[in-house]
Amino acid sequence: TIRSFFQEGLLAMGTAPMYFEYHKISLNITTATLAAGSYAVCVFVNDVVNTEVVQKLHELGVKVIALRCAGFNNVDLATAMELGLRVCRVPAYSPDAIAEHAAALILGLNRKLPQVWQRSRTGNFSLVGQLGFDMKGKRVGIIGTGKIGYLTARILKRGFECDVVAYDPYRNPLVEKPEPEGLGIPYMELDEIYQTADIVSLHLPLLPQTKHLINKDSVDKMKPGVMIINTSRGGLIDTRALLGGLKSRKIGSAGLGVFERGGAH
């Protein structure tokens, strides 16, 4: 896969002793033969780099699988390691931009900006049904406190004075250390976050352990009207459970920068 801004970025770097061949189609077992004669393949989140594809790339002489994204759930790392293919990624994929996007989704849902915009286009400026809530003091559960989760938590705590709590099996000292060195945010178990948070924001990689982290059982534990934000990976949320929660109004709103089985765009 390739986008024009990727090519522009490479041109801005100046000349380099390498040759790039661009393909608009995604990588899968059918298209893998296009990599014949290449030292590396550069892939994105929707390319398929499973066992079969990794083995084919190895047969074709490919040495490196380069991901221009942070997530690597679409790559069979074990097979790549076994065959000696190097896998590299972008560990910090514009964390400030994604954290700000998460905050924008929260504000847009809370203040019902899509509905207000649609109404205003027809000359309807009524506030009936368009009121949100004050962010100050609302409990926000940040699930995953890597770089993006940390930055999102900082925006919400210091910018909006939310009651921010967090969950992550690997605790981030910058999150839990007392201010001013850290954010002074307490960690707690997932069930407690589900039961007490007004907003749940996901900032996790998609792994076997995190797939469908938000499912019917977790939704049932949440507060009525909870807001769910996901700017990480679509597979973190069971789509059927999300739709069921929205229809029953157990989930008040959902802001998704990604969705399960999302396409190339």
N, C-alpha and C positions, 0 to 999 in steps of 0.2 A: 504494500500500500504506500501511497505517496501523496503529499499535499504540496501545493505551490510554496507555502512558507518554509517547508523543509529545504527545498531547493534554494530558495533565497538565502536562507541561513548558511548553507554550505558555500554559496558564492561569496557571501560577506566574509567568510574565513580566509578567502584568498585561495591561491592554487595550492594543491597538496599532491603528493606522489601517489594518487589513487584514482581509480576510475569507478564512477557510479552508474549503474544501469537501473532505470526506474520502471516499475511495473504498477499499473493501476489496480490489478487484481490482487486478492489476498493470497497469502501463503497457505497451502494445504497439500495433501498428498498428491493431488492432481497437478498442481502448479509447481511443485518442488523442483521439477526438472529444469525450470527456468534458472535455477541457481548453479547449474553446471558450469564449472570453470571459475566460480567465484571463491574468493578467500573467506568472505563473510556474507551473511544475510542480515538485513536490518528490518525488524518487524515491529508491529504495534499490537495493541491489546486484543484485537479481533482476529489476528492471524493464528492459525492452528499449528502448534509446534509440539505435537504429541509424540509418542514413542515411534510411530510409523514414520512421521515426517523427519524426526531427528535421525533415525537410521538411514533414511533416504539422503538427507543432507550429507551425512558422513560418507556414504557411498559415492557421492558426487564430488567429494574432496573439500567440502566446506569446513573451515576450522573455527569460525566464530559465529555465535548467534548474538546479535546486538539488539537489545530492546530499547526503543526510544520512549520509555515509560517506566514508572516505578514498579508496577505489579509484574509478577512473573508466573502467575497461576496457569497461563496457557502453554508453558514450557515443561517438558518432561526433563527435569533437572538430573534425575538419577541416570537416565539413559545417556544424556549429554556427558555427564561425568565419566560414565563407563566407557564411552567411545572417545573420550579426550577432546570433546568440543568445549571451547570456552563460552560461557554465557555472561554477558555484562548488561547492565541496566542503568537507568538514571535514578539514583536513590532519592534525590530531592527534586521532585518534579513540580517546580513553581509553587512551593508550599504556601506562600503568602496569598497568591491569587486564588488558590483553592479554599483556603480558610475564609477569605473575604467573600467568595462565592457562597459558602455555607451560611455566612451571616446574612448575605443578601436574600437567600432563599427563605431564611427565618423571617426577615422583615417583610418580604413580599407576601408570604402566607399570613402572617399576623395582621398586617394592615390591608390584606385582601386587594393588593395592587392589580392583579389581572382583572378582577371583577370591576374595580373602580375605573380602570382604563376603558373597559368595554362599555360600561354605563356612560361614561363621560363623552364617548364618541357619539352617542345618541342624544346628548343634551340632558341626561339624567344625572343630577348632582346630589341626589338624596343620600343621606347617611344611613338610612334604614338597612340593617343587615350587614353593614360595612365596618362596624367598629371592631377593633382588635383589643389588645391588652397591653398594659405597661410591662416592658421587659424587666424592669428593675425588680429584683427579688424573686423572679421566677426561677425554678430549679431546672438547670440544663444538665443532662447526663452526657458527658463526652466519653464515648466508647472507643478506645484506641488513642493513646497519647504520644504518638510519634511527633514528627515535626509539624504536620498539618493539624493533628489533634491539639497539640500544645498551642499553636498560634490561634486556632479557633477558640480555645478556652480563654486565652489572653484577651481576645477581642470582646468576648461576651462578659468576662468578669470585670475587666478594667474599663471597657467602653460603655457597657450597659448595666453594670452592677448586678449581674445575674448571680444567683446562688448556684455556682458551678461545682459539680461533683464528677468523678472520673472512675473509669475501670480500664485496667490493662494488666495482663499477667506480668508484664515487664514494666515496672514503675519508672516514670521519668522524674528525676530529681528536680528538674526545673518546674515541674507541675506541683509537687507536694512540699517543696521547701518553703518555709515562711517567707513572706515578702520582707524586704525588696529583692532578695536573691532569687526567690521563686514566686509562684503564684499563690501559694498557701491553699491549694485545692485538695480536699480529702479524697482518698480512694475508697471505694466501697464495692461490695459484691453486685453482680449484674441484677439479681432479683430485687435488691433494694433500690437500684436505679430505676428499674421497670416500674416498681410500685410507687415511687415518689416523684419522678421527673415529669415536668410539664413539657419538656422538649428532649428528645433523644437524638443525638447526632453521631453518625457512624464515621470512623476514621481508621479503618482496618484493611489489611490485605485480604484477598480472597484465598483462603486455605481450606483444606478438608475440615479443620476444626471450626472455621468461621462461616462456612457455607450455611445459608438459611439461619443465621444467628437470630434474625427476627422472623419468628414463625408463629403459628397459632397459639402455642403455649405461652410464648413471651408476650404476645399481644394481649392475651387474656389477663396477664398480670399487670398491665399498664393502667395508668389513670385514664378515666373517660376523657376524650377530647385531646389526647396526647398528640403532639406534633412530632413527626419522624423526618429526619434529614439524612440523606445519603449522597455523599460526593466521592465515595470510594470505589466500590465494585457492586454491580447490580446483584450478583449472586449472594450478597450478604442478607438479602431480604427474600423470603418466600413470597412471590408475587400474589399467589392465591390468598395467603394470609393477610397481605396488605390490602387487597381489594375487599376481602371479607370485613376487615376492620373498618375500612372507610364506609362501606355500605351500612354497617351496623352503627356507625358513628362512635365506635370505641376509639378509633383514630380520627382526630379532628381534621388533620391535614397532613400531607406528605410532600416534601420537596426533594426531588430526585435529579441529581446531575447525571446519574447512570441508571440503567435498569437491566433486569435479568434478561439474558439472551439478546442484548442490544446488538444492532447491526453495525455496519462499518462507520456510520456517522453518529 
